[in-house]
Amino acid sequence: MGLNYKTREMIAVGVAIGAGCKPCFEWHYNQCLKFGATKAEMQEVFDLARKIAPSSGVYDVIRKIQ
């Protein structure tokens, strides 16, 4: 197997942010938590996504969970 489930879901969170898909973000964020992602790991995902997609409409959702 290649990537583990947690890593795959963390990538999916970044893709959802880039796509501006709030329902996708929420689903994959919860999957990350289910597979053991820490708040620090998720913060890294958010920080990287902000550099790549600085105008995503998902940031209001992120602010609520931080």
LUMBA-999092 format. One record per atom (N, C-alpha, C): residue number from 1; residue in three letters; x, y, z. Coordinates in Angstrom, 1 decimal, always signed. Layout:
! residues N
{NUM ALA {X Y Z}}
...
! end
This chain:
! residues 66
{1 MET {+0.8 -1.2 +0.0}}
{1 MET {+0.0 +0.0 +0.0}}
{1 MET {+0.9 +1.2 +0.0}}
{2 GLY {+0.4 +2.3 -0.6}}
{2 GLY {+1.2 +3.5 -0.7}}
{2 GLY {+0.9 +4.4 +0.6}}
{3 LEU {+0.2 +5.5 +0.4}}
{3 LEU {+0.0 +6.4 +1.5}}
{3 LEU {-1.0 +5.8 +2.5}}
{4 ASN {-0.8 +6.1 +3.8}}
{4 ASN {-1.8 +5.6 +4.8}}
{4 ASN {-3.0 +6.5 +4.7}}
{5 TYR {-4.1 +6.0 +5.4}}
{5 TYR {-5.4 +6.7 +5.3}}
{5 TYR {-5.3 +8.2 +5.9}}
{6 LYS {-4.6 +8.4 +6.9}}
{6 LYS {-4.5 +9.7 +7.5}}
{6 LYS {-3.8 +10.7 +6.5}}
{7 THR {-2.7 +10.2 +5.9}}
{7 THR {-2.0 +11.1 +4.9}}
{7 THR {-2.9 +11.4 +3.7}}
{8 ARG {-3.6 +10.4 +3.3}}
{8 ARG {-4.5 +10.6 +2.1}}
{8 ARG {-5.6 +11.6 +2.5}}
{9 GLU {-6.2 +11.5 +3.7}}
{9 GLU {-7.2 +12.4 +4.1}}
{9 GLU {-6.6 +13.8 +4.3}}
{10 MET {-5.4 +13.9 +4.8}}
{10 MET {-4.8 +15.3 +4.9}}
{10 MET {-4.6 +15.9 +3.5}}
{11 ILE {-4.2 +15.1 +2.6}}
{11 ILE {-4.1 +15.6 +1.2}}
{11 ILE {-5.5 +16.1 +0.7}}
{12 ALA {-6.5 +15.3 +1.0}}
{12 ALA {-7.9 +15.6 +0.5}}
{12 ALA {-8.3 +16.9 +1.2}}
{13 VAL {-7.9 +17.2 +2.4}}
{13 VAL {-8.3 +18.4 +3.0}}
{13 VAL {-7.7 +19.6 +2.2}}
{14 GLY {-6.4 +19.5 +1.9}}
{14 GLY {-5.8 +20.5 +1.1}}
{14 GLY {-6.4 +20.7 -0.3}}
{15 VAL {-6.8 +19.6 -0.9}}
{15 VAL {-7.5 +19.7 -2.2}}
{15 VAL {-8.9 +20.4 -2.0}}
{16 ALA {-9.6 +20.0 -0.9}}
{16 ALA {-10.9 +20.6 -0.7}}
{16 ALA {-10.8 +22.1 -0.4}}
{17 ILE {-9.7 +22.5 +0.3}}
{17 ILE {-9.5 +24.0 +0.5}}
{17 ILE {-9.2 +24.7 -0.8}}
{18 GLY {-8.3 +24.1 -1.6}}
{18 GLY {-8.0 +24.6 -2.9}}
{18 GLY {-9.2 +24.8 -3.8}}
{19 ALA {-10.1 +23.8 -3.7}}
{19 ALA {-11.3 +23.8 -4.6}}
{19 ALA {-12.4 +24.7 -4.0}}
{20 GLY {-12.2 +25.1 -2.7}}
{20 GLY {-13.3 +25.9 -2.1}}
{20 GLY {-14.5 +25.2 -1.7}}
{21 CYS {-14.4 +23.9 -1.5}}
{21 CYS {-15.6 +23.0 -1.3}}
{21 CYS {-15.7 +22.8 +0.3}}
{22 LYS {-16.7 +23.5 +0.9}}
{22 LYS {-16.8 +23.4 +2.3}}
{22 LYS {-17.3 +22.1 +2.8}}
{23 PRO {-18.3 +21.5 +2.1}}
{23 PRO {-18.7 +20.1 +2.5}}
{23 PRO {-17.6 +19.1 +2.4}}
{24 CYS {-16.8 +19.2 +1.3}}
{24 CYS {-15.7 +18.3 +1.1}}
{24 CYS {-14.7 +18.5 +2.3}}
{25 PHE {-14.4 +19.8 +2.6}}
{25 PHE {-13.4 +20.1 +3.6}}
{25 PHE {-13.9 +19.5 +5.0}}
{26 GLU {-15.2 +19.7 +5.3}}
{26 GLU {-15.7 +19.2 +6.6}}
{26 GLU {-15.6 +17.7 +6.7}}
{27 TRP {-16.0 +17.0 +5.6}}
{27 TRP {-15.9 +15.5 +5.6}}
{27 TRP {-14.5 +15.1 +5.8}}
{28 HIS {-13.5 +15.6 +5.0}}
{28 HIS {-12.2 +15.1 +5.0}}
{28 HIS {-11.5 +15.5 +6.3}}
{29 TYR {-11.8 +16.7 +6.8}}
{29 TYR {-11.2 +17.1 +8.1}}
{29 TYR {-11.6 +16.1 +9.2}}
{30 ASN {-12.9 +15.7 +9.3}}
{30 ASN {-13.4 +14.8 +10.3}}
{30 ASN {-12.8 +13.4 +10.0}}
{31 GLN {-12.5 +13.0 +8.8}}
{31 GLN {-11.8 +11.8 +8.5}}
{31 GLN {-10.4 +11.8 +9.1}}
{32 CYS {-9.7 +13.0 +8.9}}
{32 CYS {-8.4 +13.1 +9.4}}
{32 CYS {-8.4 +12.9 +10.9}}
{33 LEU {-9.3 +13.5 +11.6}}
{33 LEU {-9.4 +13.3 +13.1}}
{33 LEU {-9.6 +11.8 +13.4}}
{34 LYS {-10.5 +11.2 +12.6}}
{34 LYS {-10.8 +9.8 +12.9}}
{34 LYS {-9.6 +8.9 +12.7}}
{35 PHE {-8.7 +9.3 +11.8}}
{35 PHE {-7.5 +8.5 +11.6}}
{35 PHE {-6.3 +9.0 +12.4}}
{36 GLY {-6.6 +9.9 +13.3}}
{36 GLY {-5.5 +10.2 +14.3}}
{36 GLY {-4.7 +11.5 +14.0}}
{37 ALA {-5.1 +12.3 +13.1}}
{37 ALA {-4.4 +13.5 +12.8}}
{37 ALA {-4.4 +14.5 +14.0}}
{38 THR {-3.3 +15.1 +14.4}}
{38 THR {-3.3 +16.0 +15.5}}
{38 THR {-3.7 +17.4 +15.0}}
{39 LYS {-4.0 +18.3 +16.0}}
{39 LYS {-4.2 +19.7 +15.7}}
{39 LYS {-3.0 +20.3 +15.0}}
{40 ALA {-1.8 +20.0 +15.5}}
{40 ALA {-0.6 +20.5 +14.9}}
{40 ALA {-0.4 +20.1 +13.4}}
{41 GLU {-0.7 +18.8 +13.2}}
{41 GLU {-0.6 +18.3 +11.8}}
{41 GLU {-1.6 +19.1 +10.9}}
{42 MET {-2.9 +19.2 +11.4}}
{42 MET {-3.9 +19.9 +10.6}}
{42 MET {-3.5 +21.4 +10.4}}
{43 GLN {-2.9 +22.0 +11.4}}
{43 GLN {-2.4 +23.4 +11.2}}
{43 GLN {-1.4 +23.5 +10.1}}
{44 GLU {-0.5 +22.5 +10.0}}
{44 GLU {+0.4 +22.5 +8.9}}
{44 GLU {-0.3 +22.4 +7.5}}
{45 VAL {-1.3 +21.6 +7.5}}
{45 VAL {-2.1 +21.5 +6.2}}
{45 VAL {-2.7 +22.8 +5.9}}
{46 PHE {-3.4 +23.5 +6.9}}
{46 PHE {-4.0 +24.8 +6.7}}
{46 PHE {-3.0 +25.8 +6.2}}
{47 ASP {-1.8 +25.8 +6.9}}
{47 ASP {-0.8 +26.8 +6.5}}
{47 ASP {-0.3 +26.7 +5.1}}
{48 LEU {-0.1 +25.4 +4.7}}
{48 LEU {+0.3 +25.1 +3.4}}
{48 LEU {-0.7 +25.5 +2.4}}
{49 ALA {-2.0 +25.2 +2.7}}
{49 ALA {-3.1 +25.5 +1.7}}
{49 ALA {-3.2 +27.0 +1.6}}
{50 ARG {-3.0 +27.7 +2.6}}
{50 ARG {-3.1 +29.2 +2.5}}
{50 ARG {-2.1 +29.8 +1.6}}
{51 LYS {-0.9 +29.1 +1.5}}
{51 LYS {+0.1 +29.6 +0.6}}
{51 LYS {-0.2 +29.3 -0.8}}
{52 ILE {-0.9 +28.2 -1.0}}
{52 ILE {-1.2 +27.7 -2.4}}
{52 ILE {-2.5 +28.3 -2.9}}
{53 ALA {-3.5 +28.4 -2.0}}
{53 ALA {-4.9 +28.9 -2.4}}
{53 ALA {-5.3 +30.0 -1.4}}
{54 PRO {-4.7 +31.2 -1.5}}
{54 PRO {-4.9 +32.2 -0.5}}
{54 PRO {-6.3 +32.8 -0.4}}
{55 SER {-7.1 +32.5 -1.5}}
{55 SER {-8.4 +33.1 -1.5}}
{55 SER {-9.6 +32.1 -1.4}}
{56 SER {-9.3 +31.0 -0.9}}
{56 SER {-10.3 +29.9 -0.8}}
{56 SER {-11.5 +30.3 +0.1}}
{57 GLY {-12.7 +30.0 -0.3}}
{57 GLY {-13.8 +30.3 +0.5}}
{57 GLY {-14.0 +29.4 +1.7}}
{58 VAL {-13.1 +28.5 +2.0}}
{58 VAL {-13.2 +27.5 +3.1}}
{58 VAL {-12.6 +28.1 +4.4}}
{59 TYR {-11.9 +29.2 +4.3}}
{59 TYR {-11.2 +29.7 +5.5}}
{59 TYR {-12.1 +30.1 +6.6}}
{60 ASP {-13.3 +30.5 +6.3}}
{60 ASP {-14.3 +30.8 +7.4}}
{60 ASP {-14.6 +29.6 +8.2}}
{61 VAL {-14.6 +28.4 +7.6}}
{61 VAL {-14.9 +27.2 +8.3}}
{61 VAL {-13.7 +26.8 +9.1}}
{62 ILE {-12.5 +27.0 +8.6}}
{62 ILE {-11.3 +26.7 +9.3}}
{62 ILE {-11.2 +27.6 +10.6}}
{63 ARG {-11.5 +28.8 +10.4}}
{63 ARG {-11.4 +29.7 +11.6}}
{63 ARG {-12.3 +29.3 +12.7}}
{64 LYS {-13.5 +28.7 +12.4}}
{64 LYS {-14.4 +28.2 +13.4}}
{64 LYS {-13.9 +27.0 +14.2}}
{65 ILE {-13.0 +26.2 +13.5}}
{65 ILE {-12.5 +25.0 +14.2}}
{65 ILE {-11.2 +25.2 +14.9}}
{66 GLN {-10.6 +26.3 +14.6}}
{66 GLN {-9.2 +26.5 +15.3}}
{66 GLN {-9.4 +27.0 +16.7}}
! end
